[in-house]
Amino acid sequence: MSHKPFKAVIPAAGLGTRFLPATKAMPKEMLPVVDKPAIQYVVEEAVQSGIEDVLIIVGRNKNNIANHFDSVPELEEKLRAKGDHDKLAKVEYSSDLADVHMVRQGEPKGLGHAVLRARGHVGDHPFAVLLGDDLIDERDPLLTKMLEEYDQRGATVIALMEVDPEHIHMYGVAAVEPTDEDDVVKVTQLVEKPKKEDAPSNLAIIGRYVLGPDVFDILEHTEPGKGGEIQLTDALQELASGGGGGGGVYGVVFRGRRYDTGDRLDYIKAIVQLASDRDDLGPQLRPWLKDFAATI
Ligand code: UTP
């Protein structure tokens, strides 16, 4: 690695309309998944892959997120006085986790616009973008592999996952060519939310990207695309077709467990799956789930 250390950028400024009214006064990234907000899993993932500097792009309900990663002296004092060290450790853990910074996206003009807001903080570092509502199970690490590919290939790296053709219209989709590695592909074209019949493959972009600072110049002139939003996929398409002077775009095909907590059904599945795998909740939850499943 001959570049500056990676930073992480976590966009969390979307409106979260699929989760209204829960997201009227709270970002969807703060919805609890078992007993932690979704965004804490994402910050933990960045830290686990060796990134220490995390920038969160926040929207109108920014205080919720800022408070979560700040210390809460009065709560900590109460827990300390009660001798409740377990809960104290949980409270302190989220404030000590990483060097967390915030920047505001004044208006939710799209994911590409949110990423461009990171320019001042990221500067000329390479960086990982992790969507704040997209959880990758820690037992199936993905980001570490993506950072390695960025280092080896000197190119933009995105995460891809095979999806059912019926759902392909909800994603950015990649046309790809094989490489010398099984789960790594060269991306030749990207299309944002295509119709099923126009999709170039069944490989959808999921919420992890490793980018060089050259993407900011492209985002500066990226026009609003699908849905009138400035799309990160459109900027990546420019990189894939040789723009930006970089080494193109590669995709790491992910075959592990992923939970899109911005979607209500996936959110419920994430809670059930993660809780049933946990030592403290699983032994009671699993038999109950079996009984419940027998009644439906
Ligand atoms: P989504 O499209 O899933 O978010 O954006 P949304 O628009 O909030 O969702 P719905 O459809 O209304 O329910 C993907 C990610 O990009 C962030 C979101 O917070 C989410 O993490 N995002 C999106 C921004 O930060 N800013 C934007 O302008 C748009």
Boltz pocket constraint, residues with backbone or C-beta under 6 A from the ligand:
constraints:
  - pocket:
      binder: B
      contacts: [[A, 11], [A, 12], [A, 13], [A, 14], [A, 15], [A, 16], [A, 17], [A, 18], [A, 19], [A, 57], [A, 105], [A, 107], [A, 108], [A, 109], [A, 110], [A, 111], [A, 113], [A, 114], [A, 131], [A, 132], [A, 133], [A, 262]]
      max_distance: 6.0
